Amino acid sequence: MFKNFLPRTIFFRYLLIIITPVLLLQIILTVVFFDSLWIKTNKGLVRALAGEINTLVEVYSDPKAKKDFDFVKNIFENKLISKIYVLKNYKLPALEKPLVYNLYDQLLNEELSREIKAPFWYDTKKNTDTVDIRVSTNKTVLQFIVQKSRIINSSARIFILWITIPSVILLIISILFLRNQIKPFTVLAESAEKFGKGQYVPEIKPSGAIEVRKAIIEFEKMKRRILRHISQRTAMLSGISHDLKTPLTRLKLQIEILNKDHTLDRVKDDVLEMEKMISEYLDFSSSQETGGTIQFDLSNLMTEIMHKYSNKKITLRCNEKILMLGRKQLIKRCLYNLIDNSMKYAGNADIIVKKNNSNIEIAIEDKGPGIPENERERVLRPFYRMDKSRHMSEGSVGLGLSIVQDIVNSHGGTIKLTDNPKGSGLRIALTFPA
């Protein structure tokens, strides 16, 4: 469950590892600060103010000391409280309940209730700089205008500033450091993706931590082994093909000379089958080496392909310009193989080419015998023949769909075989990244 909320990339996962303890530390420090320093300090300030107000109220309420009220009032106005007014024939308004989230109102209400026994009222919202406090004494109300700085400690802002700035600096340093550390991973992943698609990948210079360097070195070793294997396979099959084609050509000529009475027709067919098999082997061996990666118009390619089948029962739906990044000759070979299969076993084909935001889809539908669902995965394997369902021509070795799958995978795409939704037959859908 927790894994679903984790970032997808290693960069943000590492960043989360750094940010989480910093945030927890800030939260703990903030709680401790507000509990032990800010709240207690402000409570002391409000308590002192409440005591001063209570003193003035007692002086004013005491008939014996009332004559000294003006003197005491001037002292408090000059040193402690900004303004003090005497409101005669004034009734206190109803005191609103202090808001839960407003700590100033809570502290003020608590301390005034503790120090002052007479009815009181206060307002902290009307003015941003001052607090209005009023206390009832018989038929007279004493009004106290107090600067908010007397009851609010400004150290909270300084504290927040001091814990925020280092955190931001730490975050920036962490991002810069992580980018440099993650870069070798990114280069390795991109190189592996390109190599898996059969594209040229330059040699990666080992960098980063020891583990990353080791992974890069092993990737380069693996890449060289694979390239050497592919080169050896291609060279071997090309050599075999070259060595076999010459005697086959001579054999065909001899058969043509000797086959005047058509007694050697079967031998001639066998030679032709051998040529087809050799060509299919070569197609399979070179399926990763034809052409470079370019951007081309898929709709133009489809139009070019359709010229070959101008006299066949083939329909094409591709009305828009579709740009595709890949190896054009391989895509062409892939489509030729699929269309040839449809014409061989069904005699017809419907081709649908479309593009959405993220994918390019090429679907080839026919009304042939189809492929059973349990056989669809197997027919994509090299050298697999489906003799029972589809009568393979004798010159085929079962590499047609394997070549198609190899080409599609090398372009980062997928191939899916399903029933034709329009009736009996087969639907082959190729999906490529747009």
C-alpha positions in Angstrom: 0.0 0.0 0.0 2.8 2.4 1.0 4.7 1.7 -2.3 1.8 3.2 -4.3 2.6 6.6 -2.8 6.4 6.5 -3.4 7.8 8.6 -6.2 8.4 6.7 -9.5 12.0 8.0 -10.1 15.1 7.3 -8.1 15.9 11.0 -8.0 12.7 11.9 -6.1 13.0 8.9 -3.9 16.5 9.9 -2.8 15.2 13.5 -2.4 12.4 12.2 -0.2 14.9 10.4 2.0 16.6 13.7 2.6 13.6 15.9 2.9 11.6 13.7 5.3 14.0 13.9 8.3 14.5 17.6 7.7 10.8 18.2 7.8 10.4 16.0 10.9 13.2 18.0 12.6 11.5 21.3 11.7 8.2 20.1 13.0 9.7 18.9 16.3 11.7 22.2 16.7 8.6 24.3 15.9 6.5 22.4 18.5 9.2 22.7 21.1 9.7 26.4 20.3 6.0 27.3 20.5 5.4 25.3 23.6 8.5 26.2 25.6 9.4 29.7 24.3 6.8 31.5 22.3 3.7 30.5 24.3 5.3 31.0 27.6 6.9 34.3 26.6 3.7 35.7 25.2 1.8 34.4 28.2 4.2 36.4 30.4 3.7 39.5 28.4 -0.1 39.3 28.4 -0.1 38.5 32.2 2.0 41.6 32.8 -0.4 43.7 30.7 -3.4 42.3 32.6 -1.7 43.1 35.9 -1.2 46.7 34.8 -4.8 47.1 33.7 -6.0 45.6 36.9 -3.9 48.1 38.9 -5.4 51.0 37.0 -8.9 49.5 37.5 -8.3 49.2 41.2 -7.0 52.8 41.5 -10.0 54.1 39.6 -12.5 52.0 41.6 -11.0 53.0 45.0 -12.6 56.3 46.2 -9.5 57.1 48.3 -7.1 56.5 45.4 -9.2 57.9 42.6 -7.8 61.4 43.0 -4.4 59.9 42.0 -5.8 58.1 38.9 -4.8 60.9 36.4 -1.2 60.8 37.8 -1.1 57.0 37.5 -2.7 57.1 34.1 -0.1 59.5 32.8 2.7 57.3 34.0 1.2 54.2 32.4 0.5 56.1 29.1 4.1 57.4 29.0 5.8 54.1 29.8 3.5 51.1 29.3 0.0 51.6 27.7 -0.4 53.8 24.7 -3.8 55.4 25.5 -6.3 55.2 28.3 -9.8 56.6 28.0 -12.7 56.9 30.5 -16.0 56.1 28.8 -19.0 57.3 30.9 -22.5 55.9 30.5 -21.1 53.2 28.2 -22.2 49.6 28.1 -19.8 46.8 27.2 -20.7 44.8 24.0 -20.9 41.1 24.2 -17.5 39.4 24.1 -17.1 36.9 21.3 -15.7 33.5 22.0 -12.0 33.4 21.2 -11.1 31.4 18.1 -9.4 28.1 18.6 -6.7 28.7 16.1 -5.9 32.3 17.4 -3.4 31.9 20.2 -3.4 35.6 20.9 -7.1 35.8 21.7 -6.9 32.7 23.8 -4.0 34.0 25.9 -5.6 37.4 26.3 -8.9 36.0 27.4 -7.2 33.5 29.8 -5.0 36.1 31.5 -7.6 38.9 31.7 -10.0 36.5 33.2 -7.4 35.5 35.8 -6.2 39.0 36.8 -9.3 41.2 36.3 -12.4 40.4 38.3 -14.6 43.0 36.7 -16.4 42.5 33.3 -14.2 43.1 30.3 -14.2 43.2 26.5 -11.4 43.2 24.0 -10.9 43.4 20.2 -7.7 42.2 18.4 -9.0 42.4 14.8 -10.2 45.9 14.2 -6.7 47.4 14.1 -3.6 45.6 12.9 -1.3 47.5 15.3 -3.2 47.8 18.5 -5.5 45.9 20.8 -8.6 47.5 22.3 -9.4 46.4 25.9 -12.3 47.7 27.9 -13.1 47.1 31.6 -16.4 48.0 33.3 -16.3 49.8 36.7 -19.8 50.5 37.9 -21.3 52.9 35.3 -17.9 53.8 33.8 -15.8 51.9 31.3 -12.0 52.2 31.1 -10.7 51.8 27.6 -7.0 50.7 27.0 -5.4 51.0 23.6 -2.3 48.8 23.7 0.3 48.2 21.0 0.3 44.6 19.8 4.0 44.4 20.2 3.5 44.4 24.0 1.7 41.1 23.8 3.3 39.5 20.7 6.8 38.2 20.7 8.5 38.8 17.3 11.0 36.0 17.9 8.6 33.6 16.2 9.3 35.2 12.8 13.0 35.2 13.4 12.9 31.5 14.5 10.9 30.5 11.4 13.3 32.4 9.2 16.3 30.7 10.8 15.0 27.2 10.4 13.6 27.8 6.9 16.7 29.4 5.2 19.1 26.6 6.2 16.5 24.0 5.1 16.1 25.7 1.7 19.9 25.9 1.3 20.2 22.2 2.3 17.5 21.3 -0.2 19.3 23.2 -3.1 22.6 21.5 -2.2 20.9 18.1 -2.1 19.2 18.6 -5.5 22.5 19.6 -7.1 24.3 16.7 -5.5 21.6 14.1 -6.3 21.5 15.3 -10.0 25.2 14.5 -10.3 24.8 11.2 -8.6 21.7 10.2 -10.6 23.1 11.2 -14.0 25.2 8.0 -14.5 22.0 5.9 -13.7 20.1 8.0 -16.3 22.8 7.6 -18.9 22.9 3.8 -18.3 19.2 3.4 -18.5 18.9 5.4 -21.7 21.8 3.5 -23.3 20.2 0.2 -22.3 16.9 1.3 -23.8 18.5 2.3 -27.1 20.6 -0.8 -27.2 17.5 -2.9 -26.6 15.9 -1.2 -29.6 18.9 -2.0 -31.8 20.1 1.6 -32.0 23.8 2.6 -32.0 25.0 3.3 -28.4 28.4 5.0 -27.9 30.7 3.8 -25.2 29.7 5.0 -21.7 32.5 6.4 -19.6 32.3 5.0 -16.1 31.4 7.6 -13.5 29.7 8.0 -10.2 29.9 5.7 -7.2 31.7 2.4 -7.2 28.5 0.4 -7.7 27.4 2.5 -10.6 30.9 2.3 -12.2 30.8 -1.5 -11.9 27.3 -1.6 -13.5 28.5 0.6 -16.4 31.6 -1.5 -17.0 29.5 -4.8 -16.9 27.0 -3.2 -19.3 29.8 -2.4 -21.8 31.2 -5.9 -21.5 27.7 -7.3 -22.2 27.1 -5.0 -25.1 30.4 -6.0 -26.7 29.6 -9.7 -26.3 26.1 -9.3 -27.8 27.4 -7.2 -30.7 30.1 -9.8 -31.3 27.5 -12.6 -31.2 25.3 -10.7 -33.7 28.2 -10.0 -36.0 29.3 -13.6 -35.9 25.8 -14.8 -36.6 25.3 -12.5 -39.5 28.7 -13.3 -41.0 28.2 -17.0 -40.6 24.7 -16.9 -42.3 25.9 -14.6 -45.0 28.9 -16.9 -45.7 26.6 -19.9 -45.7 24.2 -18.1 -48.0 27.0 -17.1 -50.4 28.5 -20.5 -50.4 25.2 -22.2 -51.1 23.9 -19.7 -53.7 26.6 -20.4 -56.2 26.2 -24.2 -56.4 22.4 -23.7 -56.3 22.6 -21.3 -59.3 24.7 -23.9 -61.2 22.3 -26.6 -60.2 19.3 -24.6 -61.5 21.1 -24.0 -64.8 21.9 -27.7 -65.2 18.3 -28.6 -64.4 17.0 -26.2 -67.0 19.2 -27.8 -69.6 18.4 -31.4 -68.6 14.7 -30.8 -67.9 13.4 -30.8 -71.4 10.9 -33.5 -70.7 9.9 -32.1 -67.3 11.2 -35.1 -65.5 13.2 -33.0 -63.1 10.4 -30.6 -62.0 10.4 -31.9 -58.5 14.2 -31.4 -58.2 13.7 -27.9 -59.6 11.0 -27.2 -56.9 13.4 -28.4 -54.2 16.1 -26.0 -55.3 13.6 -23.1 -55.3 12.5 -24.0 -51.8 16.1 -24.1 -50.7 16.6 -20.6 -52.1 13.5 -19.3 -50.2 14.8 -20.9 -47.0 18.2 -19.3 -47.4 16.6 -15.9 -48.0 14.4 -16.3 -44.9 17.5 -17.1 -42.8 19.2 -14.0 -44.1 16.2 -11.8 -43.3 16.1 -13.1 -39.8 19.9 -12.6 -39.2 19.8 -9.0 -40.5 16.6 -7.9 -38.9 18.5 -5.7 -36.6 21.0 -4.2 -39.0 19.0 -2.6 -41.9 19.2 1.2 -42.0 19.5 3.9 -39.4 16.9 5.6 -37.2 15.2 8.4 -39.0 11.9 10.3 -38.9 9.6 9.4 -41.8 6.0 9.7 -42.9 4.3 6.5 -42.2 1.3 7.4 -44.4 3.7 7.8 -47.4 5.4 4.4 -46.6 1.9 2.8 -46.5 1.1 4.3 -49.9 4.4 3.0 -51.2 3.7 -0.5 -49.9 0.2 -0.5 -51.4 1.7 -0.1 -54.9 3.1 -3.6 -54.6 -0.4 -5.0 -53.9 -2.3 -2.8 -56.4 -4.1 -5.8 -57.9 -4.9 -7.5 -54.5 -7.9 -7.3 -52.2 -6.4 -4.8 -49.8 -7.9 -1.7 -48.2 -6.0 1.0 -46.4 -7.3 3.5 -43.9 -4.6 6.1 -43.2 -5.8 9.6 -44.0 -3.6 11.7 -41.9 0.1 12.5 -41.9 1.8 10.3 -39.3 5.5 11.0 -38.4 7.3 8.0 -37.0 10.8 7.6 -35.6 12.5 4.4 -36.5 14.3 2.4 -39.2 12.2 2.7 -42.3 13.4 -0.3 -44.2 12.8 -2.6 -41.2 9.3 -1.3 -40.8 8.7 -1.9 -44.5 10.0 -5.5 -44.2 7.8 -6.0 -41.2 4.6 -4.8 -43.0 5.5 -6.8 -46.1 5.7 -10.0 -44.0 2.4 -9.4 -42.4 0.6 -8.5 -45.6 2.1 -11.4 -47.5 0.8 -13.8 -44.8 -2.7 -12.3 -45.0 -2.6 -12.7 -48.8 -1.2 -16.2 -48.6 -3.8 -17.6 -46.2 -6.8 -15.3 -46.7 -6.4 -13.5 -50.0 -7.5 -10.2 -48.5 -6.4 -7.7 -45.9 -7.7 -4.5 -44.2 -5.0 -2.2 -42.9 -5.8 0.5 -40.3 -3.2 3.0 -39.3 -3.9 5.6 -36.6 -2.2 7.8 -34.1 -3.2 9.0 -30.7 -1.3 11.1 -28.1 1.2 8.4 -27.1 1.0 5.6 -29.6 1.0 4.7 -33.3 -1.1 1.6 -34.1 -1.0 -0.5 -37.3 -3.7 -3.2 -37.5 -3.9 -5.8 -40.2 -7.1 -7.8 -40.4 -8.0 -10.7 -42.7 -10.8 -13.1 -43.2 -8.7 -16.3 -43.3 -8.6 -19.4 -41.1 -7.1 -17.4 -38.2 -4.8 -18.7 -35.5 -6.2 -20.5 -32.4 -5.7 -18.6 -29.2 -3.4 -21.3 -27.7 -1.1 -21.0 -30.7 -0.7 -17.2 -30.9 2.2 -17.0 -28.5 4.0 -19.9 -30.2 3.8 -18.7 -33.7 6.0 -15.7 -32.7 8.8 -18.1 -31.8 11.6 -18.7 -34.4 11.3 -21.9 -36.5 7.8 -22.7 -35.2 5.4 -24.1 -37.8 1.7 -24.3 -37.4 1.1 -27.2 -39.8 -2.3 -28.1 -38.6 -3.9 -24.7 -38.7 -2.0 -23.0 -41.5 -0.4 -25.0 -44.2 3.1 -23.4 -44.4 4.6 -23.3 -47.8 7.4 -25.8 -48.1 9.9 -23.1 -48.6 9.3 -21.5 -45.2 11.2 -22.3 -42.0 8.8 -20.5 -39.6 10.7 -17.2 -39.2 8.2 -14.7 -40.8 6.4 -13.7 -37.6 9.6 -14.0 -35.5 11.2 -11.4 -37.8 8.1 -9.2 -37.3 8.3 -9.5 -33.5 12.0 -8.8 -33.6 11.6 -5.6 -35.6 8.6 -4.4 -33.5 10.5 -5.0 -30.2 13.6 -3.2 -31.5 11.4 -0.1 -32.0 10.0 -0.3 -28.4 6.7 -1.6 -29.7 4.4 -4.5 -29.0 2.6 -7.1 -31.2 -0.8 -8.6 -30.4 -2.7 -11.3 -32.2 -6.5 -11.5 -31.7 -9.6 -12.6 -33.6 -10.9 -10.3 -36.3 -13.7 -8.3 -34.7 -15.5 -8.1 -38.1 -15.9 -11.8 -38.3 -13.7 -14.9 -38.9 -10.0 -14.3 -39.4 -7.0 -12.8 -37.7 -6.2 -9.3 -36.4 -2.5 -8.4 -35.8 -2.0 -5.1 -34.1 1.4 -3.4 -33.9 1.8 -0.6 -31.4 4.7 1.8 -31.5 5.6 4.8 -29.2 4.6 8.0 -30.9 
